[in-house]
Amino acid sequence: MLMSNTPSLENYWMPFTANRQFKAAPRLLAAAKGMYYTDVDGAQVLDGTAGLWCVNAGHGREKIADAVARQLMTMDYAPSFQMGHPIVFDFAEKLAARAPGGKEAGLTKVFFTGSGSESVDTALKIAIAYQRSIGQGTRTRVIGRERGYHGVGFGGISVGGLVNNRRVFPLLPGVDHLRHTHDPVRNSFVKGLPEYGADLADDLERLVALHGAETIAAVIVEPVAGSTGVLLPPKGYLERLRAISKKHGILLIFDEVITGFGRLGTPFAVDYFGVVPDLVTTAKGLTNGALPMGAVFASEAVYEAMMNGPESQIELFHGYTYSGHPAACAAGLATLEVYEEEGLLTRAADLADHWQDAMHGLKGLPNIVDIRTIGLVAGIELSSRPEAAGARGYDIFVDCFNKGLLVRVTGDTIALSPPLIVEKQQIDTMVSMLGDAIKRAA
Ligand SMILES: Cc1ncc(COP(=O)(O)O)c(C=O)c1O
């Protein structure tokens, strides 16, 4: 046992967890290094999910830990309202030098947050405030997409499109949704981007016709939808969304909380697809998951438009106690160095073919209805058991864990997104372990 005094499980209210079920049969992780977790009983668990899509450089990176420790002893915390500290400016400058789409895309203004959810709410608020600052104050509506996941703030669940995250809560007024792009009849088992569905971007025209462009501030999408079960954009879809949003003066927000920092084999999805939005939300891989932090990249045009009025005026009444936290900045700076030294922001591109072939090798196993991959992400969709949506996926998740593989499950789709340091042989191990679990769950 790595944990000598096992604590009571009673007091911690666990997030996105069936608390009573978990506490009856807990899965407790105690240590992590490289590609592996170690559980409290000392068993090794291969990390097929980079923690929660965030530990892109693998676990236990000394460079990051050392930088954080040094920063905490130098200056643990400093306020960021009407105050600053050099490391946050340094981090913003270094991020801007590697901004989504490269410097020429102009997404070089960085607003720090504490998480992906905060990044999403920040981006939505920036979009609405920007529209007002350019004399478009009637544009307060924000558009999301069915099956989207944008975190758990009220803004994020409102533009999000996952029913379980929405049904219990009141939502922002004035929100509408594009249809999702999942078309299993025409696109199943396709390698690469789906052929069919670019025209679904025309849904934005439909919403403009319904609400009036002058009421719409922004549209937000995940370039590759992750949490709903890995949905890839159809060929030409994002380009079309960009063209329509631009035509109507609607800001386009890409939520890159998952796709940012190398997941697709390029630094950002903006680079992968060559489509430049106005705002990009990030978190997770920003600090390799070592400390909580998010960042919104805003275009220079958006930022400059907000820098009006008297110089003594606060331009955006928004920010968090932990915006630009010094220790998180130190983690982020060290993370960027690790990514660069090891070429991790493009490593997924070298592995993508092997990854794709390995995952598609599962085709034909019981109940698999689709396999989707891009970069180092995979979604393996299984048919649901009658009257028990999600049960098969959950059983496979638990079975894999007990055998030493961490996968992620949403509904009956298994998602894999390992640290970007993964080796080919570890990919093969993942596929073989997952395949065995899928057979056992048949
Ligand atoms: C696309 C996307 N946006 C936002 C979030 C929310 O991030 P966080 O959990 O850090 O608030 C997530 C988390 O998975 C995400 O995948």
The ligand as a Tripos MOL2 file, in Angstrom:
@<TRIPOS>MOLECULE
LIG
   16    16     1     0     0
SMALL
NO_CHARGES

@<TRIPOS>ATOM
      1 C1        -13.7150   21.5870  -24.8080 C.3       1 LIG1
      2 C2        -13.7290   21.7970  -23.3260 C.ar      1 LIG1
      3 N1        -14.0400   22.9990  -22.8400 N.ar      1 LIG1
      4 C3        -14.0520   23.2460  -21.5210 C.ar      1 LIG1
      5 C4        -13.7480   22.2670  -20.6240 C.ar      1 LIG1
      6 C5        -13.8030   22.5500  -19.1590 C.3       1 LIG1
      7 O1        -12.5520   22.5790  -18.5960 O.3       1 LIG1
      8 P1        -12.4010   22.4980  -16.9950 P.3       1 LIG1
      9 O2        -12.8440   21.1400  -16.5930 O.co2     1 LIG1
     10 O3        -10.9310   22.7690  -16.7770 O.co2     1 LIG1
     11 O4        -13.2400   23.5860  -16.4180 O.co2     1 LIG1
     12 C6        -13.4070   20.9920  -21.0810 C.ar      1 LIG1
     13 C7        -13.0680   19.9110  -20.1370 C.2       1 LIG1
     14 O5        -12.9580   18.7590  -20.4810 O.2       1 LIG1
     15 C8        -13.4070   20.7470  -22.4630 C.ar      1 LIG1
     16 O6        -13.1330   19.5380  -22.9610 O.3       1 LIG1
@<TRIPOS>BOND
     1     1     2 1
     2     2     3 ar
     3     2    15 ar
     4     3     4 ar
     5     4     5 ar
     6     5     6 1
     7     5    12 ar
     8     6     7 1
     9     7     8 1
    10     8     9 2
    11     8    10 1
    12     8    11 1
    13    12    13 1
    14    12    15 ar
    15    13    14 2
    16    15    16 1
@<TRIPOS>SUBSTRUCTURE
     1 LIG1         1 GROUP 0 **** ****
